[in-house]
Amino acid sequence: MAQTSRKQKIAPVVSAVQQGDNIAHALAGAGGGLLSMTLTYPLITLSTRAQVESKRAHSSTYDAVRRIVQREGITGLYSGLDSALFGISVTNFVYYYWYEWTRSFFERAAIRSARASKKLTTLESMIAGAIAGSATVLITNPIWVINTRMTARQSGPDNNSSEDLLPSNKSSSHPGSKKPSTLNTLTSLIRNEGLGSLFAGVLPALVLVVNPILQYTIFEQLKNALERKRRVTPRDAFFLGAVGKLLATTITYPYITIKSRMHVASNQDGPQDSMMQGIRRVVREEGWSALYKGIGPKVTQSVLTAAFLFAFKDALYAASVQLRKRIPAKVAKA
């Protein structure tokens, strides 16, 4: 009887500790995302513009950098950074919270079933990634629609070549035009195209849930294998995260291209293509290679971002653990 009463007292404490751990992981992921996004954002600008430009506007990465700097200055490489930082912090917080919640659920199930190891299996890692990724897409898609519009918008004095302008941005891309803020972009979208435009590209985004599933599954399994030999350091996490993201982004890149094009497509231009119609149109009009436009800077950015993210996240999480250890565990003593 006394033992049952003790278990009833301990259960809420364990639950509270687990909840705090989930939030710590979420905050560490958000912080890591902010730092890694800031370091690699110019590569996002290059890849996004390459994804949505027409076939005639194709140029090398070097030419793209030179043209952006000439037209918009160095700040042009950081177009939409404010919305991206907000987006990545929300995205990573939501993703890591749900991923850690799902992982703790599987770990408790493993303990109850007396499984030899409570480490996640490959299937469990994939399920955790699918749940976390789907929740993240549905919550944050409007943020990334706004960010893509701001990142892809091109303005400046050199607008003689109209083929490199986005269809939805031609009217605003004249000499001396001022770049709208995140709030102005949001209100303009809602006013001109309706609330539904904020969820453009949500289907390929849901398909792209497989990207972090692949990334984190590869990362978790490599990390588990390394932990059997020694403790995983932030440096190890950096390289393991890079390998996971490299493989995941290379596999899923065509859907990233289609998602970006759907984000910038204006409802005012007529009915929009579905995901499969968009893929067929790109292949028919521009060839298969168009699905991989901008893959160089994107893979570089994704790998560096993931590597920095895992390294920063592990360091931030470790710091939060040390901080919590200093706080007296009064509840445990009760």
N, C-alpha and C positions, 0 to 999 in steps of 0.2 A: 504493500500500500504506500509506504513511504517512498519506495523507488518510483512508483507511478507518479506520485505528486512531484517528485524531483524532476522527472522527465517533462512534466507539464510546465514546470517553471523554466526549464532550460530551452524548450522548443521556441518560445518567443524570442529569447536572446539569440539563438542560432539564426532565426529568421531575420532579425534586425541586423546581425553581423553580415549575413549574406546580402541583404539589401544594400547595406553600406558599401560592401565590396563591389556590387554591380555598379553603383553610382561612381565609385572611385575609378573603375575601369572606363566608364562612360566619359567622365571628366578628363581622364588621362588621354583618351582617344580624341576628344575634342581639342584639347591643348596641342597634342601631337599633330593633328590635322591643320590647325592654324599655322604652326611653325613650318611644316613641310610645304603647305600650299603657298605661303609667302615666298619661300626660297625658289620654287619651281614655276611660278605663275606665267612668266613670259613664254614658256614652252606650251602652256595650255592655250594662250592666245594664238600662237602659230598653228597649232594642230586644229583648233576650232575653225579658224578662217580657211585653212586648207580644205577641211571637210565640207564647208558650205559654199565655197566659190565654184564658179562654173568651170567647165573644161578649158575654155579659152584663157582663163585667168591663172592657169597652172604656172607655178614658179618654184624655184629652189628655195630651201629654207633661208639661205643667205640673202637672196633677192627679197624674200618676204620681210625679213628683219629690216633690211635697208629701206624698203618702201614704207613700212610702218613708221620708222624713225623719221624719215623725210617728211611724211605727211603730218604725223601727230606728235613727234618727239618721242623721247624715251618713255614717257608716261603712256603712250599708245600701247606698249607691250603689257601694261597693267590695266587695260580697260576692263571694267567690271570686277576689279579686285575686291571692292567692299562687299558686293553681293556674294562673291565666291568665298570669302572668309566667313561670312555669316552662314552661307550654305554648308561649308565643310564642317563648321563647328556643330551645327544642328545635325547634319548627316551622321557624323562620327559619334556624337552623343547618343542618338537614337539607335544607330547600328550596334555599338558596343554594349549599350544597356540590354537590348534584346538578345544579343549574342551571348552575353554572360549569364543572363537569366535562363536562357535555354540550356546553356552548358551546365549550369549548376543543377538544373532539373535532371539532366541525364546523369550527372555525377551522383546525385542522391539515389537515383534509380539503380545505378551500378552497385552502390553500397548496400542497398536493401536486398538486391539479388545475390549478394556475396560474390560478385564478379572479381576475378583475380586483380584486375586493374580498373581504377575509376577514370582513367584517361579516356577521352572521346575516341570512338572508332571513326573510320573514314565516313561511314554513313551518317553517324550522329553529327559529325562536323558539317556535313553537307546540309542536313536538316536544320541545324542551328543557323547556318549561313542563309538558307532560304527564308526562314521566318524573319530574321533580322533584316535581310535585304528587301523583302517585300514591304515590311512596315516602313522602312526608310524611304523607299521610292514613293509610296503613296503620300507620305507626309511632306517630303522635300521637293517633289517635282516642280512646283511653281517657282521655287527659288532658282532652280537650274535653268528654267525657261527664260527667266529674266536675265540671268547671268550670260546665257548663250547669246541672247539678243544684244546685250551690251558689249560682249567680247567680239562678236562678229561685225558689229557696226563699224564701218570705215568712213572716215571723213578727212577732209584736208584740201589743199589747193590743187593737188594733182588728180583730177577726176576726169581726165580726157578719155580714159579707158573705162567705159561704163560696164564692161562685162564682169569686172571683179566686184561690183556692188551687189549686195543682197537685194532681191526683189522687194522685200518689205522695208528696205532702208534707203532706197534711192532718193526719196523726197527729202530726207533729212541729211543727205550727204553732199552738201554744197559748201563752197568756201566760206569759212568763218562760222560755220554752224557749231553751236555749243553742244557738247555731249550731255544728254539728259542724265539725271541722277537715277539711282535705283528706284526711288519712290515715283519719279516721273515716268519711268519705263513701266512700272506696275500699273499706275493709273491709266496710262495711255493704252496698254494692252486691254485692260478691262473695259475701258470706254469704247475702243474701236473694234475689238474682237470678241468681247464677252469673257465671262469667267472660265468657259471651257478651254480657252486658249492657254490657260495656265497649266493645263494637263495634257498639252500636246506632247506626243512622243512617250506617253506613259507606258504603252505596250512594249516598244523596244527596250524601254528602261527596265521593265519587269523581266524581259528576256535576259537583260544584262545582269540580273541578280546572280546569274551563273558566274559572272566575273569574280565578285568577292567570294563566292562559294569555292571556286577553283583556287583563288588566291589564298584564302584562309585554310582551306583543307590541305593544300600543299605546305603552307607555313606550319600548321599544327603538327602534321605528320613528320616533317623534317625536324621540328623543335622537339617532339617526343623522342625521336630517334637519337638526337644529340643529348637530350637530358639523361638518357640511359648511361652515357659516358661521362658527362660533366655538366656543371651548371651553365645555363645559357646566359651570355652577357649581352648588353646592348649592341655590341659590335656584331655578335652572332645574329641577333634579331635583325640588324640592318641588312646583312647579306641574305638571310633566309627570306625576309620580306621582299627583297629585290627579285629573287628567283621566282617566288610565287606570283608576283605581279607581272613579270615579264611573260611568263607562260599564259596567264589568264588574259592579258590584254591582246596578245598576238592572236589568240583563238577567237575572241569576241569583237575584234575591231570593226568589222562591217556593220554591226548593230550600233556601235558608237557613232559612226558616220551618219546612219539613217536617223538616229535620235537627234543629232545636231541639226540636220536639215528640217526635220519636223518641228523643232523648237523655233526656227527662224521663219518658217513658212507662214504667210499671213492669210487669215481667213477671208480677207478682203479680195484676195486674188482668185477666189472661187473654191470649190470643194477640194479638200486636201486628200492626198494619197494615203492609203493605209500603209502599214509597215511593209507588207509584201509587194504592194504596188510601187512603193518607193524604191525597193530593192530592184525590181524589174525595170523601172524607168532609168535608174542610174546605170544598170548594166547595158540596157538597150542604147541609151544615148551617149554614154561615156566609157563603156567597157568595164570589165571586172576590176581593173586596176583603180578605178575611181572609188571603189569601196574602201580602199586602203590609203586614200590621200591623207597626208599629214601623219602617217603612222610613225615616221622617224621621230619627230619631236614628241608625239604622244607617248610612245613606248619609253623614250628617255625620261619624260616627265613622270609617267606612271611608276616606273621602276624607282626613280629617285624619291618620289613622294612616298611610295610604300616603304622604302628602306628607311627614310628619315622618320616616317610615321611610327613604324614599329620601334625604332631606336628611342625616339622621344617618348612614345607611350610607355614603354617599359621603364624608362628612367623616371617619368612623372608618376607612374603607379608605385614604383619602389619608394619614391619620396613621400607619397601619400600614406603608404604603409608605416613608414618610420614616424610620420607625424601622428598617426592614430595610436601608435604604441605609447606615445608620451601622454596621451589622455587617459586618466584613471578609469579603469573599467568598473565603475561603481555598480552597474547593473549586474555584472557577473558575481560580485561579492554579496549581493542581496540574498 
